[in-house]
């Protein structure tokens, strides 16, 4: 294999690991519970 093929395979593996890590992190944070509320909207700076 050429060097560029190894780099592309390594990049793909790293990308998959990061993606799976992100999904696992989101699942853990969601599993902890608590209601997910949006940030409050403060319109006082307009007046």
N, C-alpha and C positions, 0 to 999 in steps of 0.2 A: 504494500500500500504506500501511497505517497504521503508526504507529510501533511498536505492540505486535507486529505481524507481523515487522518487521525485527529487533526484539529477540529474538523467539522463534527466528527463523532463525539469527541470530548465536549464540545460546546453543546451538542444536543443532550448529552447525559446530564451535564450541569444544569441545563434549562429544565429538564424533567424533574430533577431533584429539587430545584428551587420551587417549581410549580407545586409539587406534592407537599413540600414543606409549608408553603403558603396555605394550601387547602387544609392541611392538618391543623395549622395554627388557628385558622378561622373557625374550624369545627370545635376546637378546644375552647376558644373564647365564647362561641355560641352556646356550648354545652354548659358553661358556668351559670347560665341563666340570666335573669334580669331582663327587664323590658328595654328594648332598644328604641330610644326616642331620638328624634332629630334634634339638632342644635336649636336653641331658642332663637327666634328672629326678633331682633331689637331694632325698631325703626326710629328710635329717638334721635339718632344722628341726622335724620332728615329735617328735623324741626328746630 
